[in-house]
Amino acid sequence: QVQVVESGGGPVQAGGSLRLSCTASRLTGNSYIMGWFRQAPGKEREGISWIRWNGSIGYCADSVKGRFTISRDNAEKTLYLQMNSLKPEDTAMYYCAAVARTNDYCSGSSQSYLYWGQGTQVTVSS
C-alpha cells in the first residue's frame, strides 16, 4: 500500500524559511507528477506547485513565485518544498500528492491525484 508522508512543518517567524519533505513509500517507478498543496482554515485546498519526473515545474499560485521552490529526488522518491521569506498568510496545512489523475495539476480536489498525504502544519507568526 502506498503511503505519502509529509514532514518539516512547524512554527516560524515571518521572513523565515522552512523545507518540507514528502516521501512516497511503495510507489513504483518515477514517471508521475507530484505536487504541493495547502489549505488555510476556512478556505479550499489550493495548488502551490507541481513537478514532473524530469524536473520540469509548474507553479499554481503567483503568491509563492520567487519564494517557494519545488524539487524532487527520484532515487529517494522524495519531494521537497523550500519555502523562503514566509509570510503570515502562508499559514496553512501543507499537503503532498503523487500521481496526477487529470491534466489540472493545480487542482486541490482529492480526485486530482491518486495519493495524498495527511499534511504538515506550517504556522507563520508576525
Secondary structure, 3 states (H helix, E strand, C coil): CCEEEEECCEEEECCCCEEEEEEEECCCCCCCCEEEEEECCCCCCEEEEEECCCCCEEECCHHHCCCEEEEEECCCCEEEEEECCCCHHHCEEEEEEEEECCCCCCCCCCCCEEEECCCEEEEEEC
